Each structure stands twice: as structure tokens, then as C-alpha cells.
Amino acid sequence: MKTAYARGDRVGDQAVLGSPTTGVRPPIALWAVPRSVSTAFERVMRARGDLTVFSEPFSAPYYFGEERVSDRSGEPSTNASAHEWARVVQELLAAAEEGTVFVKDMAYHVSPRLDRELVGHFQNTFILRHPSHTLRSLKRRLPDFTPAEAGFEHQYRLMNLALEASDDELIVIEGEDLRRSPGAVVEDYCRRVGLPFLPDSLSWQAGLLPDWRRWEDWHGDVAASTGIRPPRGDREPGPPEGVDSEVYASCVDCYEKMIELARVGV
């Protein structure tokens, strides 16, 4: 399936967040679910050398802030006040005043503050991947993942909010397409978001980047890579072993609805 379709929280009060400065390009956001090849795509954006890249900045308030949603990581960080939703947004908008910003994050990380105001701060783009792929990998990495951490419900909700908040085209790439044809998918994505395509960004030196250390265990494959790796072979869609069938069905439903939104260009 060739998928590089086009159509384009309140994290506190508007007075707290502020509005994107007129004439300043908003941060480009790639909203993902876990295990969707999003980190490999992020690595491509970093290899360009002309972007300021943020990797999952909203994971900090979700897991480590004073108002954290999940206690999976234990007590709040000793620097929890620095992990506030509004501060993350302010940091991204401030960086955008200095140059072009690319942000990769999980849609569920912003779920507690997800509304049109939040999505209105970004040029919203999406990477999709079928749940039969993502949940299989997620189950191995995080056996007790929650339905929220599967990610699809909030990604679908965010996509709908992005469509409501802007008349910009909906820009969607598909993770398996990216693995099969990285050059074509990245080139098309760059054209749609208004960036020059830089073929040299498709390869890089292996290594763990400093801002990946918080989630080091999750980034090992990409850290060891020098480019986007092709699929190992097609798998038949179906619920991965050990994944609740209702959770899987719900994720597939959201995935298919997002694919349809991308196809019709609503």
C-alpha cells in the first residue's frame, strides 16, 4: 500500500501558552504510536542538519511531571516542575522563532491536554502502522502496556482535531511504506511540509543520541542502524500473541478510520 496521502489542549490558558508568532513557521509535528518506525523517521530529519529536532518532549509531563498521567516510572522527577505541559509547548514555540523545528512524539503523550488549541500550535503530520506490527513489537518491549499506550485512540482523536483546526492538507505516511521505499516516502513528505529533500539524510552514523537516553532501551535498533531497514517479510494481519483481542480490534478500527481520512482527504 502506497500511503503518503495529502490534506495537510488546552495546555493551560491561551494567556499562559501564548500564540505562535505571526510570520514564524510553526513546529512540524509527527504524531505517532509506539513501534511505528517513527524514531527511524526522526533520525532522517536529524541527519538533514538544518532542523532543530525534539524527540518525544511530551513524554516528560506524561510520565515524570507533577501532573503525570502514568506512575509507570515511579515518583515524579526531582525536577518535575520543568516537566509541565505548558513549559514544553513554550520551549517548542520559542525554538521555532529561531529556526525550523521538527517534533516527533506519541499522540497519547498529549492526551490529557489534547484540544484544538494545542494542535493549532503545530503543522500536524502523522505516521501510521498497522496494529499487527506495532502491538507485536510493543508487547515484547512493554508486556503490561495499557490501551492508552497502544496509542491508536489518541492518534485518531488528534487527527480529527487537526482537521478541525486547520484547512492545511493532511500529511500521512505509513510505516511499512517507509521501510520499503524510504527515499520516495521521505521525498514526498518533505515536499508536502515545504522542506527541501536532502537525499544524504537517508544515511547516518550509528550511535545513541543524547536526548534518547531517557528511553534508551526503546531506541537501540535505530541507534545501531545507519539507515532505514527494509521489512523482513510480510506478516498476515492478526492479533499478536498475548494481546487482548478487544484492544487489538479497537486499534485496528482507529487505524482503518485514519487510513480512510487520509485517502479521502477530508
C-alpha positions in Angstrom: 0.0 0.0 0.0 1.5 3.3 -1.1 0.5 5.8 1.6 1.8 9.4 1.6 -1.6 11.0 1.4 -2.3 14.7 1.4 -4.8 17.0 3.1 -2.5 18.9 5.2 -5.2 21.3 25.0 -5.7 23.1 26.3 -2.3 23.0 27.9 -3.3 25.8 30.2 -5.0 29.1 29.2 -4.1 30.9 26.0 -2.6 33.7 28.0 -0.2 31.1 29.5 0.8 29.4 26.3 0.8 32.4 24.1 0.1 32.3 20.3 2.5 31.3 17.6 4.3 34.5 16.5 3.0 35.9 13.2 5.4 35.1 10.4 7.1 32.3 12.4 6.8 28.8 11.0 5.1 26.5 13.5 6.9 23.4 14.6 6.4 20.4 12.3 5.0 17.6 14.5 5.0 14.0 13.6 2.4 12.2 15.7 2.9 8.5 16.1 2.0 5.4 18.1 4.8 3.3 19.7 6.7 1.0 17.3 5.6 2.7 14.2 9.0 3.4 12.7 8.7 7.0 13.9 12.2 7.1 15.5 13.8 6.0 12.3 12.0 8.8 10.5 13.1 11.2 13.2 16.7 10.1 12.6 16.3 11.0 9.0 15.1 14.5 10.0 18.1 14.8 12.3 20.5 13.8 9.6 19.5 16.7 7.5 21.4 19.1 9.7 19.1 22.1 9.1 16.3 21.4 11.7 16.0 21.7 15.5 14.7 18.2 16.4 12.8 17.3 19.6 12.3 13.7 20.5 9.1 12.9 22.5 9.2 16.1 24.7 5.6 15.4 25.9 6.7 12.1 27.4 8.2 14.1 30.3 5.0 15.5 31.7 3.1 12.3 30.9 5.5 10.1 32.9 7.6 12.3 35.1 5.7 15.6 35.8 3.8 16.7 38.9 0.6 16.0 37.0 1.8 12.8 35.3 -0.8 10.5 33.9 1.2 7.3 34.4 3.1 6.3 37.5 5.0 3.6 35.5 8.2 5.5 36.2 7.7 5.8 39.9 7.7 9.1 41.8 7.7 12.4 39.9 11.1 13.7 38.8 13.0 15.8 41.2 12.8 18.4 38.5 9.1 17.8 38.0 8.2 21.5 37.6 10.3 21.6 34.5 8.1 18.8 33.0 4.9 20.9 32.8 2.7 20.7 29.7 2.8 24.5 29.2 6.6 24.7 29.6 7.1 22.0 26.9 4.9 24.0 24.5 6.6 27.2 25.3 10.0 25.6 24.7 8.9 24.3 21.2 7.4 27.7 20.2 10.5 29.6 21.4 12.8 27.3 19.4 10.6 27.8 16.3 11.3 31.5 16.5 15.0 30.7 15.9 14.6 28.2 13.1 12.6 25.3 11.7 11.6 22.8 14.3 10.6 19.1 13.9 9.0 17.3 16.8 8.3 13.5 17.0 6.0 12.4 19.7 3.4 9.8 20.7 -0.1 11.2 20.4 -1.1 9.7 23.7 1.5 11.7 25.5 -0.6 14.8 24.9 -3.9 13.2 25.6 -4.6 15.0 28.9 -4.3 18.4 27.2 -5.5 17.5 23.8 -7.7 20.0 22.1 -7.8 22.3 19.1 -5.7 24.9 20.9 -2.8 22.5 21.3 -2.9 21.1 17.8 -3.2 24.7 16.4 0.4 25.4 17.5 1.8 22.8 15.1 2.0 21.7 11.5 0.5 18.3 12.2 1.6 15.2 10.3 1.2 11.6 11.1 2.9 8.2 10.7 0.6 5.2 10.7 1.4 1.5 11.0 -0.9 -1.5 11.3 -1.5 -2.7 14.8 -0.5 -6.2 13.9 3.0 -4.8 13.6 3.1 -2.2 16.3 1.4 -4.3 19.1 3.5 -7.3 18.4 6.6 -5.2 19.0 5.1 -3.3 21.9 4.1 -6.5 23.7 7.7 -7.6 23.6 9.0 -4.3 24.8 6.3 -3.5 27.3 4.3 -6.6 28.2 1.8 -4.7 30.5 1.1 -1.8 28.1 -2.2 0.0 28.7 -4.8 0.6 25.9 -3.7 4.3 26.0 -0.1 3.3 25.5 -1.1 1.3 22.4 -1.7 4.8 21.0 -4.3 4.5 18.3 -7.3 6.0 20.0 -5.5 9.2 20.8 -3.8 9.4 17.4 -7.2 9.1 15.7 -8.6 11.8 18.0 -5.6 14.1 17.3 -6.0 13.6 13.6 -9.6 14.7 13.8 -8.7 17.7 15.8 -6.0 18.7 13.4 -8.6 18.5 10.5 -10.9 20.7 12.5 -8.3 23.2 13.5 -6.8 23.9 10.1 -7.5 23.8 6.3 -4.0 22.6 5.7 -3.6 19.3 3.9 -3.5 16.1 6.0 0.0 14.7 5.7 0.2 11.0 6.5 2.9 8.4 5.9 2.7 4.7 6.5 5.5 2.9 8.4 5.8 -0.1 6.2 5.8 2.1 3.1 8.7 4.0 4.7 10.6 0.8 5.3 10.1 -0.4 1.7 10.7 2.9 -0.1 12.4 5.3 2.3 13.6 7.7 -0.5 10.2 8.1 -2.1 8.3 8.5 1.1 10.7 11.0 2.6 10.9 13.0 -0.6 7.1 13.2 -0.8 6.8 14.1 2.9 9.4 16.9 2.5 7.5 18.3 -0.5 4.3 18.3 1.4 5.6 20.0 4.5 7.6 22.5 2.5 11.2 21.3 3.1 13.8 20.6 0.5 14.5 16.9 0.1 18.1 16.0 1.1 19.0 12.5 -0.1 22.0 12.4 2.1 19.7 12.4 5.1 18.7 8.8 4.4 22.0 7.5 5.9 23.8 8.4 9.1 26.5 7.3 11.6 25.3 4.7 14.1 25.1 5.9 17.7 22.8 6.7 20.6 21.9 10.4 20.6 22.0 12.3 23.9 18.2 13.0 24.1 17.4 9.4 23.5 18.9 8.3 26.8 15.7 8.6 28.8 14.2 5.9 26.5 17.5 4.2 25.6 16.0 0.7 25.7 13.5 1.7 23.1 15.9 3.2 20.6 18.6 0.5 20.4 17.7 -0.6 16.9 17.8 2.8 15.4 20.9 3.7 17.4 22.7 0.7 15.8 21.4 1.5 12.3 22.9 3.6 9.5 19.7 3.9 7.5 16.1 2.7 7.4 16.0 -1.0 7.3 13.6 -2.9 4.9 10.9 -5.2 6.2 11.9 -8.7 7.0 8.9 -10.1 5.2 5.2 -9.7 5.1 3.1 -10.9 8.0 -0.5 -11.7 7.9 -2.6 -9.2 9.8 -4.0 -10.5 13.0 -3.8 -10.1 16.8 -0.3 -10.7 18.1 0.1 -13.5 20.6 -0.7 -12.3 24.1 -2.5 -9.1 23.0 -6.1 -8.8 24.2 -8.4 -9.3 21.2 -10.7 -6.3 22.1 -7.7 -4.0 22.4 -6.4 -5.2 19.1 -9.9 -4.7 17.4 -10.2 -1.2 18.8 -6.7 -0.3 17.5 -7.5 -1.7 14.1 -10.7 0.2 14.0 -8.9 3.5 14.7 -6.1 2.6 12.2 -8.6 1.9 9.4 -10.5 5.1 10.1 -7.3 7.1 9.9 -6.4 5.4 6.6 -9.8 6.4 5.3 -9.4 10.0 6.4 -6.0 10.1 4.6 -7.5 8.6 1.4 -10.5 10.8 1.1 -8.5 13.9 2.0 -11.2 15.2 4.4 
